[in-house]
Amino acid sequence: RLASSYTRPMSELRTSFRHVLHAHPELAHAEHATADQVVAFMQQFNSTGIVTATAGAGVVVTFDSGVEGPRSLLLRAQCSTNC
């Protein structure tokens, strides 16, 4: 479920975020400012947790549906100069 402050279409939101990331490239394995941008971007959604500094500059964002059961969904994204 998206935060109530969400108003722009998702495609515009993604494009805008991609432009922010591309405007400030970082060296591989030193993407700490990029990780900060990812955290700031993901905070607008109703996540149940955000863990930073995973395997260096990684970010893990969790969403709990509140429904009991063994089902999970994992999405992984990697940003590089081709992102």
Stockholm file with secondary structure:
# STOCKHOLM 1.0

chainA/1-83         RLASSYTRPMSELRTSFRHVLHAHPELAHAEHATADQVVAFMQQFNSTGIVTATAGAGVVVTFDSGVEGPRSLLLRAQCSTNC
#=GR chainA/1-83 SS CBCTTCCSCHHHHHHHHHHHHHHSCCCTTCCHHHHHHHHHHHTTBCCSEEEEEETTTEEEEECCCSCCSSCCCCCCCCCCTTC
#=GC SS_cons        CBCTTCCSCHHHHHHHHHHHHHHSCCCTTCCHHHHHHHHHHHTTBCCSEEEEEETTTEEEEECCCSCCSSCCCCCCCCCCTTC
//
